[in-house]
Amino acid sequence: MRRWPVEELWRYLKKPVWLGVAVFCGLGLYAHTLSFSTPITLTIGLTVIPIVFAGLLLKCFIPGSWERRFFSLRFMRFLGRYSYGIYVYHVLFWSIMIDRLHWLQAHLHSRLIAGFVYLLLWCACSLLLAVVSYKYFESPFLRLKERFASSKEPPARLLAEQPIG
């Protein structure tokens, strides 16, 4: 990204990224699942996913792209602020939530509906803990960044670009 304009870089990487999307979709059709526990997903899938997401990230730097507009939405910025906490804390709910899944399946008489409710509960609990953690744990540390910031000025090119959002 430092050598080429983002739009030019996207022109070179567009085909590999779309090929990655096609391969990943093909893997899902072939394996009848997108589970990360299948051998084909653990090999080819985990190779293709970073290519696809690198392309998505690159598109977020292109002004006017739908990807940039989408990730600039207030809700997406909200999730972005707490995303690290969600990533860290969602694991804490695994042992608690797995028992709830079986209970939900038994009481709702539907694996699909139980799975959806389970996912909503898991996301809500993870998000709630991430918000509390951000406010009372992460924010005080983030305020310390100013004391340890580098004295180097960012390149003028980066100062001229408008931030997302």
C-alpha positions as CSV (number, residue, x, y, z in Angstrom):
1,M,0.0,0.0,0.0
2,R,3.0,2.3,0.4
3,R,4.2,1.7,-3.1
4,W,1.0,1.8,-5.2
5,P,-2.2,3.7,-5.0
6,V,-4.9,1.5,-3.3
7,E,-7.0,1.4,-6.5
8,E,-4.1,0.1,-8.5
9,L,-3.2,-2.5,-5.9
10,W,-6.9,-3.7,-6.0
11,R,-6.7,-4.0,-9.8
12,Y,-3.8,-6.5,-9.4
13,L,-5.3,-8.4,-6.5
14,K,-9.0,-8.5,-7.6
15,K,-8.7,-11.8,-9.5
16,P,-6.9,-13.7,-6.7
17,V,-9.4,-12.4,-4.2
18,W,-12.4,-13.4,-6.2
19,L,-10.8,-16.8,-7.0
20,G,-10.4,-17.2,-3.2
21,V,-14.1,-16.4,-2.7
22,A,-15.0,-19.0,-5.4
23,V,-12.7,-21.6,-3.9
24,F,-14.1,-21.1,-0.4
25,C,-17.7,-21.4,-1.7
26,G,-16.7,-24.5,-3.6
27,L,-15.3,-26.0,-0.5
28,G,-18.6,-25.4,1.3
29,L,-20.5,-27.1,-1.5
30,Y,-18.1,-30.0,-1.7
31,A,-17.9,-30.6,2.0
32,H,-21.6,-29.7,2.6
33,T,-20.4,-27.5,5.5
34,L,-18.2,-24.5,6.3
35,S,-17.1,-26.1,9.6
36,F,-13.4,-25.6,10.4
37,S,-13.1,-29.2,11.6
38,T,-13.1,-30.8,8.1
39,P,-9.6,-31.6,6.6
40,I,-10.3,-29.7,3.4
41,T,-11.3,-26.6,5.3
42,L,-8.3,-26.9,7.6
43,T,-5.9,-27.0,4.6
44,I,-7.3,-25.2,1.6
45,G,-9.9,-23.1,3.5
46,L,-7.4,-21.7,6.0
47,T,-5.2,-20.7,3.1
48,V,-7.9,-19.0,1.1
49,I,-9.6,-17.1,4.0
50,P,-6.7,-14.7,4.6
51,I,-6.6,-13.8,0.9
52,V,-10.3,-13.0,0.9
53,F,-10.1,-10.9,4.0
54,A,-7.0,-9.1,2.8
55,G,-9.0,-8.1,-0.3
56,L,-11.9,-7.0,1.9
57,L,-9.5,-4.9,4.0
58,L,-8.0,-3.4,0.9
59,K,-11.4,-2.4,-0.4
60,C,-12.1,-0.6,2.8
61,F,-9.4,1.9,1.8
62,I,-11.0,2.7,-1.5
63,P,-13.1,5.9,-1.2
64,G,-16.7,5.3,-2.2
65,S,-16.6,1.5,-2.1
66,W,-19.6,-0.2,-0.6
67,E,-17.2,-2.0,1.8
68,R,-15.9,1.3,3.1
69,R,-19.5,2.7,3.4
70,F,-20.6,-0.5,5.2
71,F,-17.8,-0.6,7.7
72,S,-18.3,3.2,8.4
73,L,-21.9,2.6,9.6
74,R,-22.4,3.5,13.2
75,F,-23.2,0.0,14.3
76,M,-20.1,-1.4,12.6
77,R,-17.9,1.2,14.2
78,F,-19.6,0.3,17.6
79,L,-18.7,-3.4,17.0
80,G,-15.2,-2.4,15.9
81,R,-14.6,-0.5,19.2
82,Y,-15.4,-3.6,21.2
83,S,-14.3,-6.3,18.8
84,Y,-11.1,-7.2,20.6
85,G,-13.1,-7.7,23.8
86,I,-15.6,-9.8,22.0
87,Y,-12.8,-11.9,20.6
88,V,-11.2,-12.4,24.0
89,Y,-14.3,-12.9,26.1
90,H,-16.5,-15.1,23.8
91,V,-14.4,-18.1,24.8
92,L,-15.4,-17.6,28.5
93,F,-19.0,-18.4,27.6
94,W,-18.3,-21.7,25.7
95,S,-18.7,-24.1,28.7
96,I,-21.6,-22.2,30.1
97,M,-23.4,-21.8,26.7
98,I,-23.0,-25.3,25.4
99,D,-25.2,-26.7,28.2
100,R,-27.8,-24.0,27.3
101,L,-27.8,-25.2,23.6
102,H,-28.9,-28.6,24.6
103,W,-31.5,-27.2,27.0
104,L,-32.8,-24.9,24.2
105,Q,-33.0,-27.8,21.7
106,A,-35.0,-29.8,24.2
107,H,-37.4,-27.0,25.0
108,L,-37.8,-25.4,21.6
109,H,-38.0,-28.7,19.7
110,S,-36.0,-27.2,16.9
111,R,-32.2,-27.4,16.3
112,L,-32.4,-24.4,14.0
113,I,-34.3,-22.1,16.3
114,A,-32.3,-23.3,19.3
115,G,-29.1,-22.6,17.4
116,F,-30.2,-19.1,16.5
117,V,-31.3,-18.3,20.1
118,Y,-28.0,-19.8,21.4
119,L,-26.0,-17.6,19.0
120,L,-27.9,-14.5,20.0
121,L,-27.4,-15.2,23.7
122,W,-23.7,-15.9,23.2
123,C,-23.2,-12.7,21.2
124,A,-25.1,-10.6,23.7
125,C,-23.2,-11.9,26.7
126,S,-19.8,-11.5,24.9
127,L,-20.7,-8.0,23.8
128,L,-21.9,-6.9,27.2
129,L,-18.7,-8.1,28.9
130,A,-16.6,-6.5,26.1
131,V,-18.4,-3.1,26.7
132,V,-17.9,-3.3,30.4
133,S,-14.3,-4.3,30.0
134,Y,-13.6,-1.5,27.5
135,K,-15.0,1.1,29.8
136,Y,-13.3,0.0,33.0
137,F,-10.2,-1.9,31.9
138,E,-9.1,-1.0,28.3
139,S,-9.9,2.7,28.3
140,P,-7.5,3.6,31.1
141,F,-4.7,1.8,29.3
142,L,-5.6,3.5,26.0
143,R,-5.3,6.9,27.6
144,L,-1.7,6.0,28.5
145,K,-0.8,5.8,24.8
146,E,-0.3,9.5,24.6
147,R,2.5,9.3,27.2
148,F,4.3,6.7,25.2
149,A,3.6,7.9,21.7
150,S,6.4,8.0,19.2
151,S,7.8,11.4,18.4
152,K,7.9,10.6,14.7
153,E,5.4,12.3,12.6
154,P,3.3,10.1,10.3
155,P,4.0,10.4,6.6
156,A,2.4,13.4,5.0
157,R,0.4,11.1,2.7
158,L,-1.3,9.4,5.6
159,L,-2.1,12.8,7.2
160,A,-3.9,13.9,3.9
161,E,-6.1,10.8,3.8
162,Q,-9.5,11.0,5.4
163,P,-10.2,8.5,8.1
164,I,-13.0,6.0,7.8
165,G,-16.1,7.3,9.5
